Every structure is written in structure tokens, then in C-alpha cells.
Amino acid sequence: MTARRPPHLHVGINAHLLSGEAGYRRAGIHHYIAQVLLHLPLNEGLDYTIFTRQKLPVTNYQLPITSTGWPTEHRLVRILWEQVAWPWAAVRHQLDLLHSMAFVTPLASPCPTVVTVYDLSFIHYPNTFPAGQRRYLTSQTARSCRQARRVITISESGRQDVHSLLGVPLERIEVVRPGVDATFYPRPAAEVEAFRQRQGLNEPFILHVGTLQPRKNIPLLLEALAQMGRPGLRLVLVGGKGWLYDDIFQRVERLGLSGRVHWAGYVADEELPLWYNAAAVLVFPSAYEGFGMPVAQAMACGAPVVAADVSAIPEAAGEAALLFPPQDVEALAGQMAAVLDDPTLAATLRERGIVQASRFTWAEAGRQTVEVYKRALAGD
């Protein structure tokens, strides 16, 4: 007589943050959600249902998708869906576990929950968020984390933040770091040179990748560039406008850097690896990060990296970057000059960076996420 297989436990995953169109956030939270879903291992004794507004932005998902007519690309509608419609859907689908992939779980959930927290920037930098959004995120993220059986963060720094700022025991917080896509790798010299020519960047340039917003600390980078002199050295800023970015444009004018700063704006995923490959150095002066994906992506492409030594950035950088205090203009200028002036140092950073970046894979992120589900379902 054939033994009956035990029924699979059913996990419902809130992926409604993918409802918005790709934009400057695509490389951040949206990308993390999409890639983790794509790499969840199957045949692990779990069934999954993804809840979203529309078809997901990749074509090879193997998981059931439940869409809604609610226009959840709008923040307030998404909040209403999370708090009202999702608990009812959990009952209808007989879910055993809910995973909210962005900060907030239902206030009244019919089953245990897992929540992913990417960073606590709304606590560290409250003045950079609209008041209503800040209050909602602060109160509801704290409540969600305390109620959840497991909290996922994307770095050890984030884990410590959730523990110290939200009062969640460390044993309930798991780290699932992001991966680096296979598209980020050193390209042939001829391809890189052709890209430089198309962009009109024939000389070595400094690259920054990140949304134009206060915590990215771009004014410090501009001050360091001005302090270095080197009139032929250009800075390329890749990233869309976020918020409170006027100071960046004003600083460029005040420092006389208008002819030396290239505004690339938001760059599509398929073009971003070429920017990393073409750069003489990636500089990442951010004052606070949940992880620091541009650091890992640049390293995977063989670009030397200079980065701030705060929050999760050293976890992304490992021993493969030059670090500096994020408020020290002279230290940043010195580290940039060291990479630009020392070919041996630059080559060493390239070699170390490729090794460091290889440690971050989406397959591992998917595997670790499933392990979190199993522990949450077991009540551990």
C-alpha cells in the first residue's frame, strides 16, 4: 500500500509592491521581491500563492498568481488591500503563513506572518519622508515586526537595527541578503570602449549609482571632486530624482562643477552593467543603506569601489573596497585619488571585488527565504 504524502503547507506572499511601473526603485525593493520569488525552490513541502495587481515583470515564474482589480499601484489603495482584502483572501485560500515582502502585515491576520524589512531609513532620517508616510511606516513596521513569527532583513546591520530600534528579539530576525544578477560581469574591452564613445565619455570618470535623495550623501561627493582639482575628471550620476534633491543641483553650481557632472538619470537594467564596466571607480558615499547593491554590482563588473564605512555597506564591500567616514571630505578625496593614481591598487580591488560579489546569489536568497518559512511554520 502506497503511503499518502502529507499535505503541503500553503504560503501566501504579498508582492503588490511590484504593481507600480519600473522606475528609480526598480533596482531596489522591487528587484529584490521579483528575484526572490523567481528563485524560491520548489518541491520543499510548501505551496505558494503570489498576490499582486498584475502579471509580474518576469515571464518564467512557476508559482500561482492571484491578481486583483484593486489599483494597488497607488499607496493608499495598497494599504487598504493589505489590511482588508488580504486577510479575507488568506481565509479563502486556506493559507498557513503570510509573507509581507515590504514592511507591513495585516493588523488582524488569520495565520502566522513573516515580514521583510529592507531598512529603517524612515526612523534614521525622518525629515526626508512625508509626515503621514513616516508615521505609518514607523508605527506599522514596528507592530508588524513584533507580531511576526519571523522578520527578514537584508543585512546584519539591518537585523541589529530592527532589534535595537523596534525591540524585536534577535533570535526572531533572519538575514537574507540580495543576490547579484548574472548580467553583472566584466565585459570585453571593445564593448566597453564603444559604450564610452556613445556616451561621449572618453576620459576616466567617477560613477555614482543611486536615487537623488539626502541620505545618498551626494553633496559630499561633489565637495570631494572639487577639492581634488583635476579639471578633466568627470562625475556621472546614474539614478532618478527621489526627493529633497535641490541641494545637489545647487551644490554643483556653487562649486563650479556644471561642466564636469554628467546627469545620466534613471538607467534601465540592461544598460547598468556597462556603466559599471566603463567607470574608473564607483563611489558610494551613502550615509545609510539596508545593503548597498551598487557596491556589489560594481564589484561583479570589475569596477574598483570607494564606499562609506557605515550601516550595511561594509557587509557588501567586504575586504574589496576602500572605505571612508561618510562626513570626511578629505578622506573621500584621498581614497578616490588613490584608486585613480595607482593602477596596481585598482587592479587588486578589481580582483577582490569579483570574488566578493560572487558570494551574493539569488539562488541562495531564495533557499534562505524558504528556510525562514519552515521555521516560522514550525513555530521555532
Beta strands, then each sheet from edge to edge (+ up, - down):
strand 1: 9-14
strand 2: 46-52
strand 3: 65-67
strand 4: 97-100
strand 5: 113-117
strand 6: 150-153
strand 7: 173-175
strand 8: 205-209
strand 9: 234-238
strand 10: 261-265
strand 11: 281-284
strand 12: 305-308
strand 13: 322-324
sheet 1: 3+ 2+ 1+ 4+ 5+ 6+ 7+
sheet 2: 10+ 9+ 8+ 11+ 12+ 13+
end
